[in-house]
Amino acid sequence: MVKRVLERIPGPGEQALGIPNLTVYRFDQPTAPNAYMLEPSVCLILQGRKWVAIGENQHVYDASRFFVTSLDLPVVARILDASPDQPYVGLLLRLDRRQLAELVMEQPMPGPGAGSRQEVIELGALTPTLLGAFERLLALADEPESIPVLSPLIQKEILYRLLSSECGAKLRQIATGGSPTQQIGRTIDWIKANLAERLRVEDLAQRAGMSVSTLHHHFRALTSLSPLQFQKRLRLNEARRRMLNGQMDAATAAFEVGYESPSQFSREYSRLFGAPPIRDIRSLGAAIAG
């Protein structure tokens, strides 16, 4: 699998292989911490080691384990082990919530116990059966004519394997109506869709069907952040994306994502990304250019 990925990515970066929901990654050296939005997904490391932080929670994982998220999250990550001789190689498969819900209905499984942890990310042991399913999915890159027929079937098997793993309880919560995970998921979807709006936690609680204290409890348990901190991370990530992709100046990006003060935006941006907006975007642009 490492060889197949390296043949398709001759240099550092990420690449889609024409297989829906699948992205592959290669890095030839350790990286500095990078903040970005992570969709609900399962991540595999085929070679190397990675550090991921969500709020105050930190995790390190390697090729022996997989990493699964059940909500859209602002994360900070860095590659720990990578070299030109042994590049970091990773896979990310975005989770299809509709297919997950259908599978849970087709194959009822025990729900989480009363004492289940309420964390939004899980690390699980990478079994031969799960790795084999990913290997067959990756192999479809060599026969693109089979992707429309076989990719959905293999991805359904991967979801089944995940639901059967020690992380299955968390994934089932995504598909269970009325669960705190799903309610917080809908709240996050609203924050994303209304990023520039002034956030009132009372309104969010009403939308989620929770009291303010209950919303805070579940939101922080699932994301390690308060709703206001979460919105701030989303705003800063989106402003960074707009400046990098749209050649937008910092002040315009700040106003478009809801900041009223460019100076406050610059301070909070520097705190998260380690450099002021202009210097950070120049550095990213230079790295992308080669």
C-alpha positions as CSV (number, residue, x, y, z in Angstrom):
1,M,0.0,0.0,0.0
2,V,2.9,2.4,0.8
3,K,4.4,1.6,-2.6
4,R,1.2,2.2,-4.4
5,V,0.7,5.6,-2.8
6,L,4.3,6.7,-3.3
7,E,4.1,5.8,-7.0
8,R,1.1,8.2,-7.3
9,I,2.5,11.0,-5.2
10,P,6.2,11.5,-6.2
11,G,6.6,14.5,-3.9
12,P,5.1,15.8,-0.6
13,G,1.5,16.8,-0.5
14,E,-2.0,15.4,-0.7
15,Q,-3.9,13.9,-3.6
16,A,-7.3,12.5,-4.5
17,L,-7.1,9.3,-6.6
18,G,-10.6,9.6,-8.2
19,I,-12.1,7.4,-5.5
20,P,-14.9,9.2,-3.7
21,N,-14.2,10.3,-0.2
22,L,-10.6,9.1,-0.2
23,T,-7.5,11.3,0.0
24,V,-3.8,10.1,0.3
25,Y,-1.0,12.1,1.9
26,R,2.8,12.0,1.7
27,F,5.4,14.0,3.8
28,D,9.1,13.6,3.5
29,Q,10.0,15.3,6.8
30,P,8.4,16.2,10.1
31,T,6.1,19.2,10.0
32,A,5.4,22.2,12.2
33,P,1.9,22.2,13.8
34,N,-0.8,23.0,11.3
35,A,-4.4,24.0,12.2
36,Y,-7.2,22.9,9.9
37,M,-10.8,21.6,9.8
38,L,-11.2,17.9,9.9
39,E,-14.5,16.4,8.6
40,P,-16.0,13.2,10.0
41,S,-13.5,10.7,8.8
42,V,-11.3,7.7,9.5
43,C,-7.6,8.2,9.2
44,L,-4.9,5.5,8.7
45,I,-1.2,5.8,8.8
46,L,0.6,3.4,6.5
47,Q,4.1,4.7,7.5
48,G,5.2,7.2,10.0
49,R,3.7,8.8,13.1
50,K,1.4,11.8,13.8
51,W,0.4,14.1,16.7
52,V,-3.2,15.5,16.7
53,A,-4.7,17.9,19.2
54,I,-8.3,19.0,19.6
55,G,-8.7,21.6,22.3
56,E,-6.7,20.3,25.3
57,N,-6.9,16.6,24.2
58,Q,-3.7,15.3,22.5
59,H,-3.2,12.0,20.7
60,V,-0.2,10.3,19.0
61,Y,-0.8,7.4,16.7
62,D,1.0,5.3,14.1
63,A,0.4,2.4,11.6
64,S,-0.8,0.1,14.4
65,R,-4.0,2.2,15.0
66,F,-6.6,4.1,13.2
67,F,-8.1,7.5,14.1
68,V,-11.8,8.2,13.7
69,T,-13.7,11.5,14.2
70,S,-17.5,11.8,14.4
71,L,-17.9,15.6,14.0
72,D,-16.4,18.4,12.0
73,L,-13.5,19.6,14.2
74,P,-10.8,22.3,14.2
75,V,-7.7,20.3,14.9
76,V,-4.0,21.0,15.2
77,A,-1.7,18.3,13.8
78,R,1.9,17.7,13.0
79,I,3.9,14.8,11.4
80,L,6.4,13.4,13.8
81,D,8.2,10.7,11.9
82,A,9.0,11.2,8.2
83,S,12.1,11.2,6.0
84,P,13.0,11.1,2.2
85,D,13.9,7.4,2.7
86,Q,10.8,6.6,4.7
87,P,8.1,9.2,4.0
88,Y,5.0,9.6,6.1
89,V,2.1,8.0,4.2
90,G,-1.5,8.4,5.3
91,L,-5.0,7.8,4.1
92,L,-8.2,9.7,5.0
93,L,-11.7,8.4,4.2
94,R,-14.5,10.9,4.8
95,L,-17.5,9.2,6.4
96,D,-20.8,9.0,4.6
97,R,-23.3,9.8,7.3
98,R,-26.3,8.6,5.2
99,Q,-24.7,5.3,4.5
100,L,-23.7,4.9,8.1
101,A,-27.3,5.5,9.2
102,E,-28.6,3.0,6.7
103,L,-26.1,0.4,7.8
104,V,-27.0,0.8,11.5
105,M,-30.6,0.3,10.6
106,E,-29.8,-2.8,8.5
107,Q,-27.5,-4.3,11.1
108,P,-28.6,-3.3,14.7
109,M,-25.7,-3.5,17.1
110,P,-25.5,-2.9,20.9
111,G,-25.5,0.8,21.8
112,P,-23.0,2.4,24.1
113,G,-23.3,1.7,27.7
114,A,-24.2,4.2,30.3
115,G,-20.6,4.7,31.2
116,S,-19.4,5.3,27.7
117,R,-16.9,8.1,27.2
118,Q,-18.2,11.1,25.4
119,E,-15.2,11.9,23.2
120,V,-15.5,13.1,19.7
121,I,-12.3,11.2,18.5
122,E,-11.4,7.6,19.0
123,L,-8.2,5.5,18.4
124,G,-8.7,1.9,17.5
125,A,-6.5,-1.1,16.8
126,L,-6.0,-1.5,13.0
127,T,-7.1,-5.1,12.3
128,P,-6.1,-7.2,9.3
129,T,-9.8,-7.2,8.1
130,L,-10.1,-3.4,8.2
131,L,-6.7,-2.9,6.6
132,G,-7.6,-5.4,3.9
133,A,-10.7,-3.4,3.0
134,F,-8.7,-0.3,2.7
135,E,-6.1,-2.1,0.6
136,R,-8.9,-3.1,-1.9
137,L,-10.3,0.4,-1.9
138,L,-6.9,1.9,-2.7
139,A,-6.3,-0.7,-5.4
140,L,-9.2,0.6,-7.3
141,A,-7.0,3.5,-8.4
142,D,-5.4,1.0,-10.8
143,E,-8.8,0.2,-12.4
144,P,-10.8,3.4,-12.5
145,E,-13.6,1.8,-14.6
146,S,-14.5,-0.3,-11.5
147,I,-14.7,2.6,-9.1
148,P,-18.4,3.5,-9.5
149,V,-19.5,-0.1,-8.8
150,L,-16.9,-1.4,-6.3
151,S,-16.1,1.7,-4.3
152,P,-19.5,2.1,-2.6
153,L,-19.4,-1.6,-1.7
154,I,-15.9,-1.5,-0.2
155,Q,-16.7,1.7,1.7
156,K,-19.8,0.1,3.1
157,E,-17.6,-2.8,4.3
158,I,-15.2,-0.3,5.9
159,L,-18.1,1.3,7.8
160,Y,-19.2,-2.1,9.0
161,R,-15.7,-3.0,10.2
162,L,-15.6,0.3,12.1
163,L,-19.0,-0.2,13.6
164,S,-17.8,-3.6,14.8
165,S,-14.7,-2.2,16.3
166,E,-14.1,-0.7,19.8
167,C,-15.0,2.7,18.2
168,G,-18.4,1.5,17.0
169,A,-20.3,3.0,19.9
170,K,-19.2,6.5,19.0
171,L,-20.0,6.0,15.3
172,R,-23.5,4.7,16.1
173,Q,-24.2,7.9,18.0
174,I,-23.8,9.8,14.8
175,A,-26.7,7.9,13.3
176,T,-28.9,7.7,16.4
177,G,-31.6,10.4,16.4
178,G,-31.7,12.5,19.5
179,S,-28.3,11.5,20.9
180,P,-26.1,14.3,22.3
181,T,-23.5,13.6,19.6
182,Q,-26.1,14.2,16.8
183,Q,-27.6,17.2,18.5
184,I,-24.1,18.8,18.9
185,G,-23.4,17.8,15.3
186,R,-26.5,19.8,14.1
187,T,-25.3,22.7,16.3
188,I,-21.9,22.6,14.6
189,D,-23.5,22.5,11.2
190,W,-25.5,25.7,12.1
191,I,-22.3,27.4,13.3
192,K,-20.5,26.5,10.0
193,A,-23.4,27.8,7.9
194,N,-23.7,31.1,9.8
195,L,-20.0,31.7,10.5
196,A,-20.1,35.5,10.4
197,E,-23.2,35.8,12.7
198,R,-22.9,36.9,16.3
199,L,-23.1,33.8,18.4
200,R,-25.6,33.7,21.3
201,V,-25.2,30.5,23.3
202,E,-28.9,30.7,24.4
203,D,-30.0,30.5,20.8
204,L,-27.7,27.5,20.2
205,A,-29.1,25.8,23.2
206,Q,-32.7,26.3,22.0
207,R,-31.8,24.9,18.5
208,A,-30.2,21.9,20.1
209,G,-33.1,21.3,22.5
210,M,-30.9,21.6,25.5
211,S,-30.4,24.0,28.4
212,V,-27.4,26.3,28.2
213,S,-25.5,24.3,30.9
214,T,-26.3,21.0,29.1
215,L,-25.2,22.4,25.8
216,H,-21.9,23.6,27.3
217,H,-21.3,20.3,29.0
218,H,-21.9,18.1,25.9
219,F,-20.2,20.6,23.5
220,R,-17.0,20.7,25.6
221,A,-17.0,17.0,26.2
222,L,-17.2,16.3,22.5
223,T,-14.9,19.1,21.1
224,S,-12.8,20.1,24.1
225,L,-13.9,23.7,23.3
226,S,-16.8,26.0,24.3
227,P,-19.2,27.0,21.4
228,L,-17.5,30.5,21.3
229,Q,-14.0,29.0,21.1
230,F,-15.2,26.6,18.5
231,Q,-16.6,29.4,16.3
232,K,-13.4,31.4,16.7
233,R,-11.3,28.4,15.5
234,L,-13.7,28.0,12.5
235,R,-13.5,31.7,11.7
236,L,-9.7,31.7,11.8
237,N,-9.4,28.6,9.6
238,E,-11.9,29.9,7.1
239,A,-10.1,33.3,6.9
240,R,-6.8,31.6,6.4
241,R,-8.3,29.5,3.5
242,R,-9.8,32.6,1.9
243,M,-6.5,34.5,2.1
244,L,-4.5,31.6,0.7
245,N,-6.9,30.6,-2.1
246,G,-8.5,33.9,-3.0
247,Q,-5.6,36.3,-2.7
248,M,-7.6,38.2,-0.1
249,D,-6.1,40.7,2.2
250,A,-6.3,40.1,6.0
251,A,-8.7,42.9,6.8
252,T,-11.2,41.8,4.2
253,A,-11.0,38.1,5.3
254,A,-11.5,39.2,8.9
255,F,-14.6,41.1,8.2
256,E,-16.1,38.4,5.9
257,V,-15.8,35.7,8.7
258,G,-17.4,38.0,11.3
259,Y,-14.5,39.9,13.0
260,E,-15.2,43.6,13.6
261,S,-11.6,44.5,14.7
262,P,-8.7,43.7,12.4
263,S,-6.3,44.1,15.3
264,Q,-8.2,41.5,17.3
265,F,-8.2,39.2,14.3
266,S,-4.4,39.6,13.9
267,R,-3.8,38.8,17.6
268,E,-6.0,35.7,17.6
269,Y,-4.6,34.5,14.2
270,S,-1.0,34.8,15.4
271,R,-1.9,32.9,18.6
272,L,-3.4,30.0,16.6
273,F,-1.0,29.8,13.6
274,G,2.2,31.1,15.1
275,A,2.6,34.1,12.9
276,P,0.6,37.2,11.8
277,P,-1.7,36.7,8.8
278,I,0.6,38.3,6.1
279,R,3.7,36.4,7.2
280,D,1.8,33.2,7.6
281,I,0.2,33.3,4.1
282,R,3.5,34.2,2.5
283,S,5.2,31.3,4.2
284,L,2.4,28.9,3.1
285,G,2.4,30.2,-0.4
286,A,6.2,29.7,-0.7
287,A,5.9,26.2,0.7
288,I,3.1,25.3,-1.8
289,A,5.1,26.8,-4.7
290,G,7.9,24.4,-3.9
